[in-house]
């Protein structure tokens, strides 16, 4: 067991990056490249070598804007339409304009992307309108390549330190962060001129059907810590009612990856073997059609590959069983599922927050700036919709460069030492109880209630009851949770983030009184989309210690959307004609 020790150390840096998955390493790398003399610290609660959602690699890029296949304007239009129009286009357009340079840079790092016989990037069509999927034959090399660049640039890496709260100065300027060692419970205060949050999705929010805490669709280490830290620092969070819900392999709880198999000829079908949606690109409306089919007499839903040639299936297996989640192949072997003989049963994932797959995140502009001066956010926790892995790389780069530039012209903000004392007391409270409720029991209860009360279709009375249950859990967490060692202390902090995210999910969902984003925010009492009242962002933030919500207008579009195009993603169901 990890011994709990006392101790407090303070360090000073120019740029602090929190999260060592995808966006974080790129942000730190770009900050250091932009300002070689700057002191850049990358903080990670695990180990940067194998942390984050891409720990085992990735099978491809979902959103590659490659010249001759697509333009930034086309991509911006696609994402705006896919997101029901609730989209500030500036950050999306900035991403689309920069991501090809990032692809080429990653290629130079040694992360190779699939190319055709002419040596050009081999982009595939899966999206409803455009072509943006770029396979990665050696996607398992991503973390290794990133780590090499961090070492080459001499970025300071602090592994096994979990950030718990952000520090702000008396004028509201970011001042740094407080962190605790996940092996010893010693504290670290990191004073910084700018801070970049890259802590990933809130992947442990809903509970998988297996009931296993770690069997999540998203990376199980991503417990919503970044969302919680941003909230408690007073930053705005956008559209948290727009949940992440994805199609998955039933009982395995990993992605079915129709977007990977689709270019080879696979597709989603009902139990009769009939295709019912024309596009396997994730969107709320696609998930609504998926849910409707599951509930109909034609469910369950399957991924169909058994009509393909054996060699083609072999190529799909090589991608799906070797990169990202190698356990997928073992699961199918044990279940006796041969892609050549049987279709793969699919289901619906638990809910979470993730801008990579939906639109919920810390509100940012085109420079990745949040509403707190000096604080940035990138990756799956920032509100750039559908940004996936390449969005994390690209927006991480944007954040790193801008944060380094701002830091070069900024003084360190003073913080209140009493804030550190209060945080130490909060964090260590469970260690000072001889007996109590272990963190895993509180986590299980919270996430089971998330399923019971918040899973769409959303019902007002259930969500309000959920709020009451979450308040009871918070009371237990603050008065009765007990931990035995430093590892359990980390788990207790993750539980606190999960409870924060559950309360924010309920609050935001009750605030938006319409249905939007298909299944993501389907409210039973308000089944229709209401553009007159709700064509806006819902912004949640902490004011005077209370959770509040307000409307924020959608910024004027950079790329116009014709009226006839706005409903393109609502027309995905395949209609049978005589």
C-alpha positions, 0 to 999 in steps of 0.5 A: 500500500502507498503510504500517506505522507505529509509535505508541500512543495512549490515550483514556478513555471511559465506554462503549466499543462495538465493532462498527458494524453493527446492534447497535453503533450502536443500543447507542452511540445508547441509551447516549448517550441514557441518559447525555447527559454520558457519553463514548461511543465506537463503534469500527469496523474499516471505516466505520460508514456502510456496515459490518456485515451490513446495509451494503446494507440489509435486506428485512424483519424476521424476528421482529417481535412486533407486538400483535394478531399475537403476544404476548411469551409466544407468541414466547418459546414459539416460539423455545424450541421451535424451539431444542430447548428449550435456551433461557434464556427471560429474554433472549428474553422481554425482547426480545419485550417491547421489540422493538415499541417499537424498531420504532416508533422505527426507523419514526420514524427514517425506516426504513419498514415495510410497512403494510396499508390500515388503516395497521397493520403488515402482518405475514406468517406464515412461522414454524411456529407464529406470525406475525412477518415484517414487510417493509421497502419501503425497507430500503436506508435503514437504515444512513443512518438509523442514522448520522444518529442517531449524529451527532445524539447526538454519539457519538464514532466511530473508524473504521478501528480494529480491536479485537484484545484486551479489557483486564481489571483485576486483579479481572477487571473489564473495563478497555477494549480494544486496537485497531490502525489498519487503514490505518497499524497504529498502536495505540490503547488505549481505557480504558472503564468498560464495553464492549459487543461487537457484532462480528457473526457468525463468517461466514468460518468454513466455505468456500463451495463456490466456494472464494472467501473473500469469497463467504460466506452471512454478511457477509464482514467478520464473521470471528469477532473478537468471539467470539475477543476474548470467549474470550481475556478469559475470557467464557463462550460458549454452545452453539458446537456449534449451527452456523449452516447456512442454505438458499441459492441454489446458486452465488450463496451468498446467501439464497434468502429463502423467508421473503420469497417465502413470504407471496406463495405461494412455497415450497421443493420437491424436483426433482419439484415437491412440497413436502416441508416445511410451514415455511420458517422456519429451524431446525435441524430444517428444515435436517435435512429439507432435507439429507435431501431433497438426499441422497435421489433427489428432490434437488436442492431448489428455491425454486418461484415459477413457479406465481405470477402475473407481477405477484406475481413482480415484487413479489418481485423488487423486494424481493429484487433491490434490497435487501440483495444487489442482485447477486442479480438480476444473478446470475440474469440471467447464468444465465438464470434467470427466476422465471416460467419456472424454479425456483431451485436451492438448496443448503446454506451453509457453517457459521458461528457466528451467534445470529441464525440459530441459538443459538451465541454469547457467553453473556448474560443479559436485560441483555446482560451476559456473565460478565465484569463490565462486558462486554456482548454484543449482536447476532449474537455474543450467545447470544439464539437466532434474534434476527436484525436486530431482535434486534440493534437491541433487544438493542443498545438493552438493552446500551447503556442498562444499560452506561451506567447501570453506567458512571455508578457505576463507576470505571475499572479499572486494567490491566497495561501489560505486556498492551499490550506483549504484544499489540503483539508478537503483532499486529506479529509478521507485519510483522517477517518478510521472507518467509513465508506470506500470510494469505489462504493460511492462511485458505483452508487453515483454512476448507477444513479446517473443511469437511473435518472439521467440516461436519455430519453430524459424525464424531468421528474427523474432528473430532479430526483437524481439531483436529490440523490446526488446531493445525498451522495455528496453529503456521504462523500464529504462526511463519511468517505474513508481511504487507506492509502494514497492510491485510494486517495486518488480514487476519492478525488476522482469520485468528487469529480464524477459527482460534480459532473453528474450534478452538472449534467442534471442541471444543464439538462433541466435548463434546456427545455427542448430536444436537440442533438437527437438522442443526446438531449431527448427530453420527453416533455419537450420533444421538439426542437425550439430554435426560437428560444434555444438556438444558443449555447447553454452556459453553466458556471459557478457563481458565489458558490452556486451552480448557475446557467445562462444562454449565450448566442451562437456566434455569427457563422463564418461559413453560411449554411443554406436553409435546405442544408440545415436538416441534412443530418435529420434525413439519415434513415433509409426509407423503404420504397415500393 
